[in-house]
């Protein structure tokens, strides 16, 4: 799970857990709460039971660090686990997920001060919510139906980030590929991405967060396959490698769909790096199903793997299905992670000696276009794009 914490000078502490959408929203909350000196906000996650546990842990840690602050909780756990979170003695109040970017919910002025980005990569939430009903997923309960940010507002946000010097823009959301379906003139995501690249030739790098491969339109496919400023890094919301489990998850694709997509893209852009979300130990999963999960990692060459041990979420159909033993789920998740680590090691070894364009972060590392992490010399300033030819890798990082 992603976790970040930062503070605007003279403003609230905002601790973000979970997805990149939460990170993007946390940046907006920090701007909105810049005048609030004694407030701590936990922007929570509830995608798994482990995410809820980490949310509770973050709340307790924040209270120990700031005993006199007003501690507020928002995000998915604040809606999905509302009663349990509200009963925690450390919590002073909850803000509904749908209201967290509304100044009225925080009793602050409607006009936010200029936003100062905390990162070299700027996250823009182009979409929120989800209209699908995957049997394992609780997020629609916390995010609501799919809503798209209009093209004009997306372009305006990109422009602001570029004015502040962001070298890379990341488009994020709950179900990003559903962007545009609810707009007056239904428009595919590829149209938005094309408009951004055309409108801002000064934008150095554009990256996409997790996508539903079955919804990638032809324009977006062509941009991934050929546009030099479109980062060659595709992360798929895939969830499993066996057709029966995918059907029981109520996913809209079968195994052959991501395989065909990746094969077609790599035929045109061989350097494309593949990431994927995979769930271990879904209810009814047998060993054959698990082996299919392992084999699709090898078949697609998944080098950025997000492995989630299945945990039943409240009110979901999958929670009523026959459950696997927790020890078996943990074992299968470890095997999936080991398989991703093996494919990643092979991939990193092929990058040694190649010249990589690396965007420097603030922690002394950076990311190549295909999202390989690279250790950088101390002399490289954050936000700089430099050329590096790595000579080795250790613990998943090139240097």
C-alpha positions in Angstrom: 0.0 0.0 0.0 1.2 3.5 -0.8 1.6 5.7 2.2 2.8 9.3 2.3 2.7 12.2 4.7 3.6 15.9 4.2 2.7 19.3 5.5 2.2 22.6 3.8 4.0 25.3 5.7 1.6 26.7 8.3 -1.0 24.1 7.3 -2.5 20.7 8.2 -0.6 17.4 8.2 -2.2 15.1 5.6 -1.4 11.4 5.8 -2.4 9.5 2.6 -2.8 5.7 2.5 -3.7 3.5 -0.5 -4.0 4.4 -4.1 -2.7 7.2 -6.3 -6.1 8.7 -6.4 -5.8 9.3 -2.6 -2.4 10.9 -3.2 -3.9 13.3 -5.8 -6.8 14.2 -3.4 -4.4 14.6 -0.5 -2.5 17.3 -2.4 -5.7 19.2 -3.0 -6.7 18.8 0.7 -3.3 20.2 1.7 -3.9 23.3 -0.4 -7.4 23.7 0.9 -6.2 23.3 4.6 -3.1 25.5 4.3 -4.5 27.9 7.0 -5.2 25.1 9.5 -2.2 24.8 11.8 -3.4 22.2 14.3 -5.1 19.6 12.1 -4.1 16.1 11.2 -6.0 14.4 8.4 -5.8 10.6 7.7 -6.9 10.0 4.1 -7.8 6.3 4.6 -8.0 3.2 2.5 -10.3 0.2 2.8 -9.5 -1.9 -0.3 -8.5 -4.9 2.0 -8.7 -5.8 5.6 -5.0 -5.1 5.8 -5.6 -1.6 4.5 -8.1 -1.0 7.2 -5.6 -2.3 9.8 -3.0 0.1 8.5 -5.5 2.9 8.6 -6.1 2.2 12.3 -2.4 2.0 12.9 -1.8 5.4 11.2 -4.6 7.0 13.3 -3.0 5.8 16.5 0.5 6.8 15.4 -0.7 10.3 14.4 -2.4 10.8 17.7 0.7 9.8 19.6 2.8 12.2 17.5 0.2 15.1 17.8 -1.7 14.6 21.0 -3.2 18.1 20.9 -4.2 18.2 17.3 -7.6 17.9 15.8 -7.5 14.5 14.1 -9.9 14.0 11.2 -10.4 10.9 9.1 -11.6 10.8 5.5 -11.2 8.4 2.6 -12.8 5.0 1.9 -12.4 3.6 5.4 -14.2 6.6 6.8 -17.3 5.6 4.8 -17.0 1.8 4.6 -15.9 1.3 8.2 -17.5 4.4 9.5 -18.9 3.1 12.9 -15.7 1.3 13.8 -13.4 4.3 12.9 -15.7 6.8 14.6 -15.5 4.8 17.9 -11.7 5.1 18.0 -10.8 7.4 20.9 -8.1 9.0 18.9 -10.5 10.3 16.2 -12.2 13.8 16.6 -14.3 13.6 13.4 -15.0 12.0 10.0 -15.5 13.6 6.6 -17.4 11.7 4.0 -15.3 10.6 1.1 -17.5 12.4 -1.4 -17.1 15.6 0.6 -13.4 15.7 1.3 -12.6 18.2 -1.4 -15.5 20.5 -0.5 -14.2 23.4 1.6 -17.6 23.6 3.3 -17.1 20.2 4.9 -13.9 21.6 6.6 -15.3 25.1 7.4 -12.6 26.8 5.4 -12.8 29.5 2.7 -13.7 28.2 -0.8 -10.7 29.8 -2.4 -7.6 27.6 -1.9 -4.1 29.1 -1.9 -1.7 28.3 -4.8 -0.7 24.7 -4.7 3.0 23.9 -4.1 3.6 20.3 -5.3 5.4 17.9 -2.9 6.5 15.6 -5.7 8.3 15.6 -9.0 5.4 13.6 -10.4 2.1 15.4 -10.3 -1.0 13.2 -9.9 -4.3 14.4 -11.5 -7.5 12.6 -10.6 -9.4 12.6 -13.9 -12.1 10.2 -12.7 -13.7 9.0 -9.5 -16.0 6.2 -8.5 -17.0 3.0 -10.3 -20.0 1.6 -12.1 -18.9 -2.0 -12.0 -19.8 -4.7 -9.5 -16.8 -7.0 -9.0 -17.8 -9.5 -6.4 -14.7 -8.9 -4.2 -14.6 -5.1 -4.3 -15.9 -2.7 -1.7 -14.6 0.5 -3.3 -17.9 1.5 -5.0 -19.4 1.7 -1.5 -16.8 4.3 -0.6 -16.4 6.1 -3.9 -19.9 6.0 -5.5 -20.6 5.9 -9.2 -18.2 6.9 -12.0 -17.7 10.6 -12.5 -15.4 12.2 -15.1 -13.5 15.5 -14.8 -14.3 17.5 -17.9 -11.5 18.0 -20.5 -11.2 21.7 -19.8 -10.6 21.1 -16.1 -8.0 18.4 -16.7 -6.2 20.7 -19.1 -6.3 23.5 -16.6 -4.8 21.2 -13.9 -2.1 20.0 -16.2 -1.2 23.6 -17.0 -1.0 24.6 -13.4 1.4 21.7 -12.6 3.6 22.5 -15.6 3.8 26.1 -14.5 5.0 24.8 -11.1 7.7 22.8 -12.9 6.4 19.2 -12.8 8.3 17.1 -15.3 5.8 14.3 -15.2 2.0 14.1 -15.0 0.2 10.9 -13.8 -3.4 10.5 -14.7 -5.3 8.5 -12.0 -8.7 7.5 -10.8 -10.7 4.5 -9.5 -11.6 3.2 -13.0 -9.6 5.5 -15.2 -10.6 3.8 -18.5 -14.2 4.6 -17.8 -13.3 8.3 -18.1 -15.7 10.2 -20.4 -18.6 7.7 -20.4 -20.7 10.0 -18.3 -19.9 13.3 -20.1 -22.5 14.9 -22.4 -20.7 13.6 -25.4 -19.3 10.2 -24.4 -15.6 10.3 -25.2 -12.9 7.6 -24.8 -9.9 8.1 -22.6 -7.6 8.1 -25.6 -9.1 11.4 -26.7 -8.2 13.1 -23.4 -4.7 11.7 -23.4 -4.2 12.9 -27.0 -5.5 16.4 -26.1 -3.0 16.6 -23.3 0.0 15.6 -25.4 -1.1 17.9 -28.3 -1.9 20.9 -26.1 1.3 20.8 -24.0 4.4 19.9 -26.1 6.5 21.1 -23.1 5.2 18.2 -21.0 8.1 15.8 -20.8 6.4 12.7 -19.5 2.8 11.4 -19.3 2.1 8.3 -17.3 -1.1 6.3 -16.6 -2.1 4.7 -13.4 -3.9 1.3 -13.3 -6.1 0.6 -16.3 -8.8 -1.9 -17.2 -7.3 -3.4 -20.3 -10.6 -4.4 -21.8 -11.6 -0.7 -22.0 -8.4 0.6 -23.7 -9.6 2.3 -26.9 -7.7 2.4 -30.2 -6.5 5.9 -29.8 -5.1 5.2 -26.3 -3.6 1.9 -27.7 -1.8 3.8 -30.5 -0.4 6.4 -28.0 1.0 3.7 -25.7 2.4 2.0 -28.8 4.2 4.9 -30.4 4.2 8.3 -28.6 7.6 9.1 -27.2 6.3 11.2 -24.3 3.7 8.5 -23.3 5.7 6.4 -20.7 6.1 2.8 -21.8 4.6 1.5 -18.5 1.2 -0.2 -18.6 -0.3 -1.4 -15.3 -3.4 -3.6 -15.7 -6.2 -4.1 -13.3 -6.2 -7.8 -14.1 -6.9 -9.6 -10.8 -6.4 -13.2 -11.9 -5.1 -15.5 -14.6 -7.9 -18.1 -14.7 -11.1 -17.7 -16.6 -13.4 -19.4 -14.0 -12.1 -17.2 -11.2 -12.4 -14.1 -13.4 -16.1 -15.0 -14.0 -16.6 -15.5 -10.3 -15.0 -12.2 -9.7 -17.5 -10.7 -12.3 -14.6 -9.2 -14.3 -15.3 -8.3 -17.9 -12.3 -9.9 -19.4 -10.9 -13.4 -19.8 -7.3 -14.5 -19.7 -6.8 -14.2 -23.4 -7.7 -10.5 -23.4 -4.7 -9.1 -21.5 -2.4 -11.6 -23.3 -3.6 -10.3 -26.7 -3.4 -6.7 -25.6 0.2 -7.0 -24.3 1.4 -9.0 -27.3 0.0 -6.4 -29.7 1.6 -3.5 -27.7 5.0 -5.2 -27.3 5.1 -6.0 -31.0 5.1 -2.2 -31.6 7.0 -1.1 -28.5 9.1 -3.9 -27.1 10.4 -1.9 -24.1 6.9 -1.6 -22.6 7.0 -2.7 -19.0 3.9 -4.5 -17.6 2.4 -4.2 -14.2 -0.7 -5.9 -12.8 -2.9 -6.3 -9.8 -3.4 -9.9 -8.9 -5.5 -11.4 -6.0 -4.2 -14.6 -4.3 -6.6 -17.0 -2.7 -10.0 -15.9 -4.1 -12.8 -18.0 -2.8 -13.1 -21.4 -4.5 -9.5 -21.0 -6.0 -7.9 -24.4 -6.4 -4.3 -25.3 -7.2 -5.0 -25.3 -11.0 -6.4 -21.8 -10.7 -3.4 -20.6 -8.7 -1.0 -22.1 -11.2 -2.8 -20.1 -13.9 -2.1 -17.0 -11.8 1.6 -17.8 -11.6 1.8 -18.6 -15.3 0.3 -15.4 -16.5 3.0 -13.5 -14.6 5.6 -15.4 -16.7 3.6 -15.1 -19.9 3.1 -11.4 -19.8 6.4 -10.6 -18.1 4.9 -8.8 -15.2 7.6 -6.8 -13.5 5.5 -4.4 -11.5 3.2 -6.7 -9.5 0.7 -5.6 -6.9 -0.2 -8.8 -5.1 -3.2 -8.8 -2.8 -4.0 -11.7 -0.5 -7.8 -12.0 -0.7 -9.7 -10.8 2.3 -13.6 -10.7 2.6 -14.9 -7.2 2.5 -18.3 -6.3 4.1 -21.4 -6.6 1.9 -19.6 -8.1 -1.1 -20.8 -11.3 -2.8 -17.4 -12.9 -2.6 -17.6 -12.7 1.2 -20.5 -15.2 1.0 -18.6 -17.7 -1.2 -16.6 -20.7 0.3 -13.4 -19.2 1.8 -9.9 -20.6 1.7 -7.7 -21.1 4.7 -5.8 -17.9 5.6 -2.5 -19.8 5.8 -3.0 -21.1 2.2 -3.9 -17.6 1.0 -0.7 -16.2 2.6 1.3 -19.0 1.0 -0.1 -18.4 -2.5 0.4 -14.7 -2.2 4.1 -15.3 -1.3 4.5 -17.6 -4.3 3.0 -14.9 -6.6 5.4 -12.3 -5.2 8.3 -14.6 -5.7 7.3 -15.1 -9.3 7.1 -11.4 -9.9 10.5 -10.9 -8.2 12.0 -13.5 -10.6 10.6 -11.8 -13.7 11.6 -8.4 -12.4 15.2 -9.7 -11.8 15.4 -10.9 -15.3 14.1 -7.6 -16.6 16.4 -5.5 -14.5 19.4 -7.5 -15.7 18.6 -6.6 -19.3 18.6 -2.9 -18.4 22.2 -2.9 -17.2 24.4 -1.0 -19.5 21.5 0.7 -21.3 21.2 4.5 -21.2 18.1 5.4 -19.2 16.3 8.7 -18.9 15.7 9.0 -15.1 13.5 11.5 -13.3 15.0 12.3 -9.9 12.8 12.1 -6.9 13.5 13.7 -3.5 14.9 10.5 -1.8 18.0 10.1 -3.9 16.4 7.7 -6.4 14.5 8.1 -9.6 12.3 6.4 -12.2 13.0 5.5 -15.8 10.2 5.8 -18.4 9.4 2.1 -17.8 9.3 2.7 -14.0 12.5 1.0 -13.2 13.8 2.5 -9.9 17.4 3.8 -10.1 19.7 5.0 -7.3 21.2 8.4 -8.3 24.3 10.4 -7.4 23.8 12.9 -4.6 24.5 15.8 -7.1 21.3 15.2 -9.1 18.6 17.6 -8.0 15.0 16.5 -7.6 12.9 17.1 -10.7 15.9 16.7 -13.0 15.8 14.2 -15.9 19.2 12.8 -16.2 20.9 10.1 -18.3 22.1 7.1 -16.4 23.7 3.8 -17.6 23.3 1.4 -14.6 26.0 -1.1 -13.9 24.3 -3.3 -11.4 21.1 -3.8 -9.4 20.4 -4.8 -5.8 17.1 -5.4 -4.0 15.1 -4.4 -7.1 16.9 -1.1 -7.7 19.4 -0.2 -10.4 22.5 1.8 -9.8 
